[in-house]
Amino acid sequence: MTDAEIRAFLSDPANLPPATLLIGFEILDFSVADGWAEAAFNPPPSMLNPIGAVQGGYVTAMLDEVMGVAASIHKRFEIVVPTLSITTNFFKPTPTARLLSRGEVVRIGATSAHLQGWLRDETGKLLASATATATVRTHPRHMRLGSGASGQTADRQP
């Protein structure tokens, strides 16, 4: 996939899993070569906990999503990275407002990936951070970089 194809794919809600849509994912920017992705999230009020902040599990899901997307982008969607373990640190209560995040690939090999991510409010205040270890798997949609013998890009259907 080219950078333009990656951006178009991630910008189309029809291509995103229901969990990704639930947390309000929006791709902002990325670097294939450097292995990072930036995204915005727009959590709805239904994610609030009793103190009026986004519940920590949803915050962790946002960080998990942006880190996983960074890894998939880094390999041009040839892979997905199911999380094996994740540690989230919470610094400030997370509001139901537009949130900015960044996920980065620390290291990726044939079977495992080490990732890190941050979640901030629009003023840049750090709300949470995470690190994760994930396993590397072939992307289920078999989206591959390049083209086949016919000159056509890989089929994007499951």
C-alpha positions as CSV (number, residue, x, y, z in Angstrom):
1,M,0.0,0.0,0.0
2,T,1.2,3.5,-0.8
3,D,1.0,6.2,1.8
4,A,-2.1,7.7,0.0
5,E,-3.8,4.2,0.1
6,I,-3.0,3.8,3.8
7,R,-4.5,7.3,4.5
8,A,-7.6,6.6,2.4
9,F,-8.1,3.1,4.0
10,L,-7.9,4.5,7.6
11,S,-10.1,7.5,6.7
12,D,-13.0,5.3,5.6
13,P,-15.2,4.2,8.5
14,A,-16.3,1.1,6.4
15,N,-12.8,-0.3,6.8
16,L,-12.5,0.1,10.5
17,P,-13.5,-2.5,13.1
18,P,-16.5,-1.8,15.4
19,A,-14.2,-1.3,18.4
20,T,-12.2,1.3,16.5
21,L,-15.3,3.2,15.6
22,L,-16.6,3.0,19.2
23,I,-13.7,4.9,20.6
24,G,-13.9,7.6,17.8
25,F,-10.7,6.9,16.0
26,E,-9.5,9.5,13.4
27,I,-6.1,9.1,11.7
28,L,-4.2,12.4,11.6
29,D,-0.7,11.6,10.4
30,F,1.9,8.8,10.2
31,S,5.3,7.7,9.0
32,V,5.8,4.3,7.5
33,A,9.6,4.6,7.7
34,D,9.8,5.8,11.3
35,G,7.0,3.6,12.6
36,W,4.6,6.1,14.2
37,A,1.0,7.2,13.9
38,E,-1.0,10.1,15.3
39,A,-4.7,9.8,15.8
40,A,-7.5,11.7,17.4
41,F,-10.2,10.1,19.5
42,N,-13.6,11.5,20.3
43,P,-15.0,9.5,23.2
44,P,-18.7,9.8,23.8
45,P,-20.3,10.6,27.2
46,S,-21.3,6.9,27.5
47,M,-17.6,6.2,28.3
48,L,-17.7,8.3,31.5
49,N,-17.0,6.7,34.9
50,P,-18.6,7.9,38.2
51,I,-16.2,10.8,38.6
52,G,-17.0,12.2,35.1
53,A,-13.8,11.1,33.3
54,V,-13.4,8.5,30.5
55,Q,-13.1,5.1,32.2
56,G,-9.6,3.7,32.1
57,G,-10.4,0.7,30.0
58,Y,-11.4,3.0,27.2
59,V,-8.3,5.1,27.6
60,T,-6.2,1.9,27.4
61,A,-8.2,0.9,24.2
62,M,-7.4,4.2,22.6
63,L,-3.7,3.8,23.3
64,D,-3.8,0.1,22.2
65,E,-5.4,1.2,18.9
66,V,-2.9,3.9,18.0
67,M,0.1,1.7,18.9
68,G,-1.3,-1.2,16.8
69,V,-2.1,1.1,13.9
70,A,1.5,2.4,14.0
71,A,2.9,-1.1,13.8
72,S,0.5,-2.1,10.9
73,I,1.4,1.1,9.1
74,H,5.1,0.5,9.6
75,K,4.7,-2.8,7.6
76,R,2.2,-1.2,5.2
77,F,-0.7,-3.3,6.5
78,E,0.9,-6.7,5.8
79,I,0.6,-7.4,9.5
80,V,-1.6,-6.9,12.6
81,V,-0.3,-7.0,16.1
82,P,-2.6,-8.6,18.7
83,T,-1.6,-7.3,22.1
84,L,0.0,-9.8,24.5
85,S,0.5,-7.3,27.4
86,I,-0.1,-3.6,28.0
87,T,0.7,-1.3,30.8
88,T,-1.1,2.0,31.0
89,N,-0.2,4.9,33.3
90,F,-2.9,7.5,34.0
91,F,-1.7,11.0,34.8
92,K,-4.9,13.2,34.6
93,P,-8.6,12.4,34.2
94,T,-9.5,12.0,30.6
95,P,-12.3,14.3,29.4
96,T,-14.9,13.5,26.7
97,A,-13.3,16.0,24.3
98,R,-11.1,15.6,21.2
99,L,-8.0,13.7,22.3
100,L,-4.7,13.4,20.5
101,S,-2.5,10.4,20.6
102,R,0.7,9.0,19.2
103,G,1.8,5.4,18.9
104,E,5.3,4.3,18.1
105,V,7.1,1.1,17.2
106,V,10.0,0.7,19.6
107,R,11.1,-2.6,18.0
108,I,9.4,-5.1,15.6
109,G,10.7,-8.5,14.6
110,A,9.3,-11.5,12.9
111,T,7.2,-12.7,15.9
112,S,6.9,-9.8,18.4
113,A,6.6,-6.0,18.5
114,H,7.3,-3.6,21.3
115,L,5.2,-0.4,21.2
116,Q,4.7,2.8,23.2
117,G,2.0,5.5,23.1
118,W,0.7,8.7,24.6
119,L,-2.7,10.3,25.0
120,R,-3.0,14.1,25.4
121,D,-5.7,16.7,25.4
122,E,-5.8,19.4,22.7
123,T,-3.7,21.7,24.8
124,G,-0.9,19.1,24.9
125,K,-1.5,18.0,28.5
126,L,-0.4,14.4,29.0
127,L,-3.3,12.3,30.2
128,A,-2.0,8.7,29.9
129,S,0.9,6.7,28.4
130,A,1.3,3.0,27.6
131,T,3.8,0.4,26.6
132,A,2.8,-2.9,25.0
133,T,4.2,-6.2,23.7
134,A,2.4,-7.7,20.8
135,T,2.6,-10.8,18.6
136,V,3.1,-10.3,14.8
137,R,0.5,-11.9,12.6
138,T,-0.4,-11.7,8.9
139,H,-3.1,-9.2,8.2
140,P,-6.4,-11.0,7.8
141,R,-7.3,-8.9,4.7
142,H,-4.1,-9.9,3.0
143,M,-3.3,-6.4,2.0
144,R,0.2,-6.5,0.6
145,L,2.6,-3.8,-0.7
146,G,3.0,-3.8,-4.5
147,S,1.1,-5.6,-7.2
148,G,0.7,-9.1,-8.5
149,A,1.7,-10.5,-11.9
150,S,-1.4,-8.9,-13.4
151,G,-0.4,-5.5,-12.2
152,Q,-3.4,-5.4,-9.9
153,T,-3.1,-4.7,-6.2
154,A,-4.0,-7.4,-3.7
155,D,-7.7,-8.1,-3.0
156,R,-8.9,-6.2,0.0
157,Q,-11.8,-8.5,0.9
158,P,-11.6,-10.8,3.9
